[in-house]
Amino acid sequence: MKYIQELREGELIRNEIYLCKSKQMLTGKSGKNYMSLILQDKTGIIDAKIWDFTNGIEQFEAMDFVHIDARVTSFQDALQLNVSRIYKAHEGEYYPEDYFPVTSKNIDQMYQEIVGYIASIKEPSLRILAETFFIKDPTFISKFKKHSAAKSVHHGFVGGLLEHTLSVIKMCEFYAKNYPVINKDLLITAALFHDIGKMDEISEFPENDYTDDGQLLGHIFLGANKVNYQIKQMDKFPPKLAKELLHCILAHHGELEYGSPKKPATVEALALHFADNTDAKIQTMTELLNAGDPKIEWMGYQRMFESNIMRSTKGTE
């Protein structure tokens, strides 16, 4: 199989199978119709265009696996496929795991680390709350372990939400160890729950796209609402502690313009914001570097960082 990450400009590909993530019929400036596709495998996505509707173009739909003949071209510094032949693939002709990006880390091992952090929570109400979701609910656990943390940007792969959550917890543990003012149990619990709303905001693979709830409500509200509902089912959960936990979730994006309903007002909320932002930014940079040509030092301007990104010496060794 020729993976998308391996494609190079000028290549001809024959009878390769990709997942068709989206399909649109559009009209060009000349008035001629063309079809715009986004194709995916586990290494990434690529735009594809069908300009000539000949006998080689057969019926298929978005979310189908499709056979492709195409030439690899370049448009606005991004690779693109000029498709000459396409038809739907049948089950047994492909392995689904080749088409969904997956964490490079061990999912079960990461989950067991999460279990260990939950066991370390001394405050009984916070520990019981965490156990209700992450220990006692097999449906939640299964979905959490497989879910992505984003449609794109960072951790947009199977196991991405688990990987991101664990990374944030580890940074929060560091903050709590070095700054005694922090309520460690509160911060670790907030880190556990801060992004669980993404399980309702984004659909599961192969779609991995925004749901209606995600578009209308967003993961911050969805997650806080889910946690608040469970708190209300519990006996004698300390009211002030509940508010502090919910505030951490609501404020973890840090700024109103970044989607936070509230800005951090407690030291735990501030620490959670820093941990979440750090992991998101470093992972985004990592994915940019991994996706680029290792021989190229300067990666080009990246809007998220408002900078032209350079591959460091360590990255080229």
MOVENFEN-V335965 format. One record per run of one state. SS is the DSSP state (hx for helix, st for strand, lp for the rest). FROM is the first residue (numbers start at 1). LEN is the number of residues. If there is no record, write none. Layout:
ss=<SS,SS>
from=<FROM,FROM>
len=<LEN,LEN>
//
This chain:
ss=<lp,hx,lp,st,lp,st,lp,st,lp,st,lp,st,lp,st,lp,hx,lp,st,lp,hx,lp,hx,lp,hx,lp,st,lp,hx,lp,hx,lp,hx,st,lp,st,lp,hx,lp,hx,lp,hx,lp,hx,lp,hx,lp,st,lp,st,lp,hx,lp>
from=<1,4,7,12,28,33,42,44,51,57,58,65,76,78,89,96,99,102,103,107,120,124,135,138,147,158,159,160,179,184,194,198,202,203,210,211,212,217,219,234,239,251,256,259,267,292,298,303,307,311,313,317>
len=<3,3,5,16,5,9,2,7,6,1,7,11,2,11,7,3,3,1,4,13,4,11,3,9,11,1,1,19,5,10,4,4,1,7,1,1,5,2,15,5,12,5,3,8,25,6,5,4,4,2,4,1>
//
